[in-house]
Amino acid sequence: MKSIKTRIIRNFITVILSTIIILDVLLIAFVRQYYYDNTQTILTNQIDLANNFYNRYYSTSSLVWNVYDNVDAFWNQTTAQVQIFDDKGKLLMDSIAANEVSLDNNIEIKRALKGESSTWVGNVAYSDYKVMAVTKPLEVNGKIVGVIRFITSLKTIDESIRSITTFFIGISIGVLIIGVILSLLMAKKIVNPILKLKDTAEKMANGDLNQRSNFTTKDEIGQLADTLDYMAEELAEREQMKNDFISSISHELRTPLTAIKGWVITLNDENTDRETLNLGFNIIEKETDRLSNMVEELLDFSRLINNKITLNKVSMSVDKFSDYIELYMTPRAERENINFYVYNNTKNCVVLMDLDRMKQVLINVLDNSFKFTNEQGNIDVTFNETEKDLIINIKDNGCGIHEDELERVKEKFYKGSNANSNAGIGLSIADEIVRLHGGELKVKSKLNVGTEIIINIPKSKGLKQIDEK
């Protein structure tokens, strides 16, 4: 597997090399074109001068006679090779007597006899270097009387281009070497923080949640490091919460077990009277029920963690549901001397929900309200409805929740700072059950003022009201 460093270096070098090659090709092509265009312009201008000179001084005689009479004044000022053809395309004169006929004569001459100029670049038998030939018609008073061609060697130009190409390649190699060195440095600068993050993450994975990356940069790697540190803090806090939860639940389980064991020892005494026996059996029964409820809550919590809580939804009358809550909680309110009221403002409202689970939600929420509300305090449960939702408000004037704890009261394992707080699983289960109903559980609270729980459940539509047990 290729490392990130290798891929970064490879990509950098690929980009640099591609850029250098493209620039070199473009620059060399530009230089070559510049030199060739300049040479073509010079030859064209020289042919035009020769044409003008011929028209001014020799146009009264025929081209053939002038050539055979060795009249060379109109072209001998150039260093280029000169070829002259008559109006039939026949070669009349070659200034170096090469009599070369491999310069695409037929095509170039025919075009010139039609009044067109042309340029040809290629190799000839009498030269080891490429040549450039510019061919133009020779006109007298607008009539084409022949063709004139100027030819020059490209040796000097090609050698200059090769020198420039060598220079460009040398510069490119230097740039490439510098680029490779910079790529190594940049790759190292990029990869080293990643390797450090990797080591930190491995230590965290091995249980050392006190490890921190300690990055100060504000780039993406710095943001990743901050996220990793935040994750470690959250994991450490949740680990502590889980340990506290285990300690708390162990204590809560031990309390009824201790009571049961104590009464079992008492009941084993043959001298125990009947009244004491009845009291002991009653306490054992209550503590056993308490243990059973705690175990059931733990099972629900396990299902919550593993996302295995399922619902058995039925259409349910809100009237009957509110009556059940009132009947269930009123005896406790009377025992604890708390003013408990249930208000149902709905009219023939039917909601699709899991009855047992929703009872569990409200009883759990109300259990918290009773725990944190003093004698003569108030707990109100109000059922309202909108077009789409059933809204249940549970409001008390108890001790309230500290603002710092408010955002976390629904978290798994979270246990509040209040002395009455127990293992933090009940409200998280309630929140999950409401969420599975497609609803929302919100908590509002103010310290020393009270707490309000708002539960929104989507209403059922088109369902007939049925009786619930």
N, C-alpha and C positions, 0 to 999 in steps of 0.2 A: 504494500500500500504506500503510495507516494504521500510524503508529508506536505503540510500546508506550505512550509518554507520552500520545498522543491517546486511546488506548483506556482508559487508567487515568483520565484526567480525565473522559472521557465516562461511564465507569461510576460514578465517584464522584458526578458531578452527577446522573446518573439515580437513584442510590440516595437522595441528599439530596432531590431534587425529589419523588420518589415518597413519601418519608417525610413531607415537609412537606405535600403534597397530602392524604395519608391523614389526618394529624393535624388539618389544618384542617377537612376534611370532618367528621371525627368530633367535633371541638370545637364547630363551628358547629351541627351536628345536635344535640349535647347541650345547647347553650345554648338553641336554638330550642325543643327539647322541654321544657326546664326552665321557660321562660317560659310556654309554652302550657299545660303541666300546672298551673302555679301559677294562671294565669288561670281555667282550668277548675275548679280547687278552690275559688277565691273565688266564682265564679258558683254552683257547686253549693251551697256553704254559705249563700249569700244566699237561694237558692230554698228551702232547708230551713228557714231562719228565717222566710221568708214563709209557708211551709206551716204551720209551728207556730203562728205568730201568727193565721193565718186560722182554724185549727182551734179555737184558744182563744176567739176573740172574735166570729167571724162565721159559724161553722158552723151556727147555727140558721136562717139565711136562705139562700135559694138563691143560687147563684153568679151567675146572670143578674141577679137583683134587686140584689145587692150591686154588680155592675159598673155596671148602669144607674143605680144610686143614687149613683154616683161614690164608692163606698167604696174608697179607695186607701191606707188606713193600713197594710195588710199587705204592701205592696210599694214604697211611695214612699220608703223609706230607702236605696234603691240608686241609683247613678248609671247603671246599665245600662238599656237599652231593655227594656221589659216587654211581653209579649204573653200574653193569656189566652184560652183556648178552652173551649167548653162540652164536655159529654160526647159530643157528636156530631162534634166536630172543627171547629166553626164558630168563627171568630175573633170574640171578643166585644169585645176592647179592645187597642189598641196605644198605649203611653205617648207615642209621638211622632207618632201618627196617620199612620204610614207605610203601614199596610194592605198591607205587603209579603207577597206570597204565593209568593216564589221561593226560600224556605229549605227546600226539600224538605218542605213542610208535610205532605203526605199521608203520607210515610214516617215522619217524626219524630212526627207527632201520633198516627198509628196505633200506633206503638210505645209512646208514653206512655200511650195509652188501655188498653194491655195491661199497664201497670204497669212498663214499662221506661224507664230514663233513657237519653238519647243526647246526643252532642255533635257539632256541625257547624261546620266552618270553610270559609268561601268568600266570594265577592263578592256584593254586593247592589246594586240599581239606585240606591238613594238614598245611597250612600256610595262614595267613591273608594278606600277601603281595605277590606281584608278584615275580616270580623267573625267572632266566635265566638258560637255560640248553644248554650245548654244547656237541654234540654227535659226536664221531669219531670211525672209525674202529680200532680194536686191531689186529695188524699184527705181524706175526712171519715169518721171512725169505720171506716176500712178500706175505704170505698167510693170509687171514682174518680168525682169530680163534674166534673172538667175537667182542663185542661192548662195549665201555666204555663211560660213560656219567658223566660229572661233572655238578652239579646244585648248584646255589648260590642264596640267597635271595637278592632282590633289595630294601629292606627296607631302608637301609642307603643311597643308591644312590637316591631313590625317595624322601626321606626326604631332602637331600641336594638340589635336583632340586626344590622342593617346597620352600625351603628357598631362593634360588636364584630367583625363580619366584616372590616370595613376595617382595624381594628387588627390582627387576626390576619394578614391579607394583608400589611400593612406589615412586621410582625415577620418573616413568612415570607420576604419579599423580602430583608430584611436578613440573615436566616440563610442564604439561598441565596447572596448575594454573599460572605458570609464563607466559606461552604462552597466556593465556586468558588476563592477565593483560597487556602484551605487545600489544596484539591485540586491546584492548580498547584504549591504548595510540596512537598506529599507526592509528587506525580508526579516532580518534579525530583529529590527526594531518593532516590526509588527508581530512576529511570532513569539518573541520572549514574553510579552505580557500574557499571551494566550497560554503559553506553557506554565506560567506562574498561576494563572487562573485554573488550569487543569490540575496542578498539584494541590491547590487550595480545595478544589472540588473533591478530589480523591480523599483528602484528609477529612473533609466534612462527611463524605460517604462512609468513611470508616468510623464515624461517631464523634470526631473532634469538631463539635459545632462552635467552638470558641475561635476557630480559625477565621481570619479576615484577609481580604486581598489588599486593603489599604491603598487603593488607586486614587490618584488626585486628578487625573485627566478627565475632560468633559466630552470626549469623543465616544463612539459606539462601544469601544472596549471598556472605557471607564463606566459607561452606563450598565454594561453587562456585569462588571465587577460590583457596582452598587446593588444591582438586582441579586447577585449571588450572596452578597453580605446580608441583604434584607431577608433573603430566603433562609439563611443560616439563623438569623435572629428569630424569625418566625418558627422555624423548626425547633430551636432551643426552647422557645417559649411554650410551644405546643407539647414538647417532650416533658417540660416541667409541669404543664397543666395535666398531662396524662398521668404523671407520677402522683401529683396531688389527688387526681381523681381516684387512682387505685388505692391510695392511702385513705381517702375519704370514704369510698365505698366499702373498704375493708372494715373501717370503724363502724359504719352504719350496719353492716352485716353482723358484726360482733355484738352489737348492743342487744338485738332480740335473741341471738343465740345464748348470750350470757344470762338473759332473763329466763329463757326456757330451761337452761341447764340448772339454774338456781332453784327453780320451782320443781324440776324433776327430782332433785336431791331432797327437797322438802317433802314432796309427795311420797317418796320412798320410806319416809319415817312412819312406822306403824301407829304412832301416837297422834298423827295428824287428824284433827277433827273434820267433820263433814263440811263445815262452813269454809274452812281453809282449803279443803280439797276443791270445792266448787270455785273458789276465788282463783286457785292455781290453774285449774283447767281452763277457766275463762281467759286468764292472762296468756296461757300457752296458746290457746286458739287465736287470740288477737295477734300475738307475736308471730305465729305461724303464717297468718294472713298477711302480716306486714312483710315477712320474708318472701312470701309468694309474690306479692306485688313488686317487691324490689327485684326479684329474679326476672319477672315478666318485663319490667322496665329495662333490665340489662339485656334481655333477649331482643327487645325492640331496638335498643341502642346498637346491638350487633347487626341487626337487619339494616339499620340506618347507615352504618359505616360501609356495609357491603351492598348498599342500594337494593335491598331485597324487601323493603316494605311494600306490601301490595294492598290494594283497596278493593272492597266489595261494595260497590256503589248501588244504592237503591234510591228511589224517589221518597223523600221524607217530608212530613209536615213540620214546619218550623214551630207551629203552635205546640205540638206534642214534644218537640225537642226542648223548647224553653221550659215547658212544665216539668219535664224530667230533671233539668238542671236545678230548677227551683226546689223541687222535692228532695233531691239528693243532697244539696248543700245547706238547706235551712237548718237541719238538726245541728250541724257543726257550728253554724252562726249563733244559734241559741246557746250552745255549750260555751262558746268563747265570747259571748256577749258582744257580738258584732252586728251592726245593722246591715242586713243583706237583702237586696231587692232585685227583682228581675222584671224588666219592662219589655213587652213584646209589641212593637209598633207595626208589625207586618199584618197583611190581610190575605189569608188563604195562600200563603207563600209555600211553594214546594221546591225543594232543592235536591239535586242529585248528589248524594254523598254517602260515605261509609259511616253509618251511624255509630258503631262502636269506636271507631277511630276519632270521630269528632267529639264524642263524649270524653274520650281520653284527652283530647286537646283542651277542652274547656275545664275539665276537672284538674288537669295539671296547672293551667294558668290560674284558676281560682285557688288551688292549693298554695301557690306562691303568694297570692294576694292575702290569704288568711294568715300565712306565716309572718308577713311583714306589716300587718295592720294591728294596731293596739285595740284594747277593749274600748267599746263605744265608737269605734271607727266605722267607716262606711265602705261598703263594696256594692257597686251597682253593675248589673249586666243588662245591656240594652240591645235588642234585636231590631235593626232597621233594614229597609230594602230600597234599592234603586231599580231602575228598569232592568239592569243586567246582573246585579250582585246582591247577595245577602251580606250585611255588615253587622258584625257582633263587636260591641264595645264592652270591655271589662275595665272598670275604673275604681280605684281605691284611693284613700287618703292616708296611706301608710308611710313608711320611712322614705320611700323613693329609691332611686338608683343614682349613683354618682355619675356625672357626665363622662368621666374617663372610662367607665365600665359599660356605658349604654350601648356602644357599638359592638360589644363583644358578648352580650348576654345570650345570644343565640348560637354561639360557637360551641362545638363539641368540646367536652372536658372543662369548659370554663366554669369557675366557681367564684362568685362574688366575694367582696371583702366583708360583707355583713356576717355577723356571727350566726345568723339563722340559715345561711346559705348551705345547701347540701351539694352532693355531687352534680356537676354540671351536665346533665343529660336530658332532663325533662323538657326544657324549653326548646332544645335543639330538635328533639323528636317531634314536638308539637309543630315547630316551624316546617319540618320536612313533610309532615302529614298534610298541612295546609297547602304547601307547595304542590304536592301530588294531586290535590284537588283543583289545581289551576289557580289557587288563590294566593294571598299574601298576608303575612303576619308582621305587623309593625309595633314597635315599642316606643312609647313616649313616657318620659319620667323626669321629675325634678326632685332633687334631694330635699327631704323633710317636707315635701308637699304631697307626693303621691305618684302613682303609676297608672298609665292607661295602655291597654293592649287592644289593638284594632285588627280584627280578622275579616278579610274580604274573601267571600266564596262565590264563584259564578253560580247564578241561579239556573235551575233546569227549566226548559221550555217545552210545553206540550206534553208534560207528564201528569198523570192523574195522581191525586193524593191517595196514599195507602196507609193503613194502620201499621204502627211499629210496636213491637213488643216492649 
